[in-house]
Amino acid sequence: MLAVQKVSRTFDNGYKAFKPVSFHTEQSEIVGILGTSGCGKSTLLRAIAGLDLGFDGEISFQEQSVRSGTEHTGVVFQEPRLMPWLTVIDNVVFGLKGNKQEKREKGARLLRAVGLKDTEKLYPRELSGGMAQRAAIARALVTNPQLLLLDEPFSALDAFTKMQLQELLIDLWETNHTSMLIVTHDIDEALFLCDRVLIFRDQPGVLFKDLKIDLQRPRERGSLEMAEYKREILQSLDLNHDVHVKSAI
Ligand SMILES: Nc1ncnc2c1ncn2[C@@H]1O[C@H](COP(=O)(O)OP(=O)(O)OP(=O)(O)O)[C@@H](O)[C@H]1O
């Protein structure tokens, strides 16, 4: 479905965000891009979203290059990026073409799907951080994207809201099986959500490991199996050293 072939990104100042990377994702897969700060995760996601076309290599979705359009894609950023002068529903349907009534019905349906019933007429300033991010997810889904790209979507939220929104993503996925690519530096989040985790490390970044997460859903947070995967990821990131030091204190 998504094919990333020998993609790298060198900025105008000569800095290379990551070395050539190649991978494919399958239909309906939830794939995590996990790695330490600065290894190029967001830069790669922006390239896949078609927001930064200065990369080398080729990125295509269903054999269409991202250089010639990304109408199949929805994007959720770390901040909700809602327009403060528009109501919640107008934010959600902004950019959607078609008749006003149909747009409103679709917007209302999506708001219900993300748990924001009765918020249509509110303004973004009247929402909590978690509610605003739910609205941002609804907005990203309004065009029925086949691929949802999420760039650290929950990292600004408190731990409980974060877990609720992770569960929301899984609920949405169970309904429509939209493929997702999610950038995160939260290992627990990656293990809760993803079918596969692409582990990046170093600067410039390299794709160090492509790890299949073979766990049934619904997943139990903190299960022994998850702990095993976590250990493997920490080893890949070369962070186990810190864990040993901390547990020795
Ligand atoms: N426009 C730019 N010009 C030059 N360097 C840049 C530019 N954008 C990003 N970088 C650099 O590229 C590297 C990768 O940045 P990127 O934001 O993709 O990393 P990241 O893995 O998403 O990090 P974090 O998890 O901290 O968000 C960083 O060293 C960053 O400073």
The ligand as an SDF file (V2000), in Angstrom:
LIG
                    3D

 31 33  0  0  0  0  0  0  0  0999 V2000
   14.1630   22.5410    8.2390 N   0  0  0  0  0  0  0  0  0  0  0  0
   15.2330   21.9900    8.8430 C   0  0  0  0  0  0  0  0  0  0  0  0
   16.4720   22.4080    8.5770 N   0  0  0  0  0  0  0  0  0  0  0  0
   17.5700   21.8290    9.1540 C   0  0  0  0  0  0  0  0  0  0  0  0
   17.5000   20.8210   10.0500 N   0  0  0  0  0  0  0  0  0  0  0  0
   16.2700   20.3600   10.3480 C   0  0  0  0  0  0  0  0  0  0  0  0
   15.0750   20.9040    9.7790 C   0  0  0  0  0  0  0  0  0  0  0  0
   14.0120   20.2260   10.2800 N   0  0  0  0  0  0  0  0  0  0  0  0
   14.5180   19.3100   11.1220 C   0  0  0  0  0  0  0  0  0  0  0  0
   15.8600   19.3780   11.1560 N   0  0  0  0  0  0  0  0  0  0  0  0
   16.7620   18.5200   11.9290 C   0  0  0  0  0  0  0  0  0  0  0  0
   16.5700   17.1850   11.4780 O   0  0  0  0  0  0  0  0  0  0  0  0
   16.6750   16.2880   12.5670 C   0  0  0  0  0  0  0  0  0  0  0  0
   15.4430   15.4120   12.6110 C   0  0  0  0  0  0  0  0  0  0  0  0
   14.3210   16.2150   13.0200 O   0  0  0  0  0  0  0  0  0  0  0  0
   12.8870   15.5570   13.2970 P   0  0  0  0  0  0  0  0  0  0  0  0
   12.0060   16.6330   13.8420 O   0  0  0  0  0  0  0  0  0  0  0  0
   12.4250   14.8380   12.0920 O   0  0  0  0  0  0  0  0  0  0  0  0
   13.2690   14.5050   14.4350 O   0  0  0  0  0  0  0  0  0  0  0  0
   12.3080   13.6520   15.3500 P   0  0  0  0  0  0  0  0  0  0  0  0
   12.8700   12.2800   15.3810 O   0  0  0  0  0  0  0  0  0  0  0  0
   10.8890   13.7920   14.9030 O   0  0  0  0  0  0  0  0  0  0  0  0
   12.5190   14.3450   16.7590 O   0  0  0  0  0  0  0  0  0  0  0  0
   11.5200   14.6210   17.9840 P   0  0  0  0  0  0  0  0  0  0  0  0
   11.1110   13.2620   18.4810 O   0  0  0  0  0  0  0  0  0  0  0  0
   12.3410   15.3700   18.9680 O   0  0  0  0  0  0  0  0  0  0  0  0
   10.3450   15.4000   17.4430 O   0  0  0  0  0  0  0  0  0  0  0  0
   16.8720   17.1240   13.8240 C   0  0  0  0  0  0  0  0  0  0  0  0
   18.2310   17.1200   14.1400 O   0  0  0  0  0  0  0  0  0  0  0  0
   16.4110   18.5010   13.3990 C   0  0  0  0  0  0  0  0  0  0  0  0
   17.1200   19.5170   14.0950 O   0  0  0  0  0  0  0  0  0  0  0  0
  1  2  1  0
  2  3  1  0
  2  7  2  0
  3  4  2  0
  4  5  1  0
  5  6  2  0
  6  7  1  0
  6 10  1  0
  7  8  1  0
  8  9  2  0
  9 10  1  0
 10 11  1  0
 11 12  1  0
 11 30  1  0
 12 13  1  0
 13 14  1  0
 13 28  1  0
 14 15  1  0
 15 16  1  0
 16 17  2  0
 16 18  1  0
 16 19  1  0
 19 20  1  0
 20 21  2  0
 20 22  1  0
 20 23  1  0
 23 24  1  0
 24 25  2  0
 24 26  1  0
 24 27  1  0
 28 29  1  0
 28 30  1  0
 30 31  1  0
M  END
$$$$
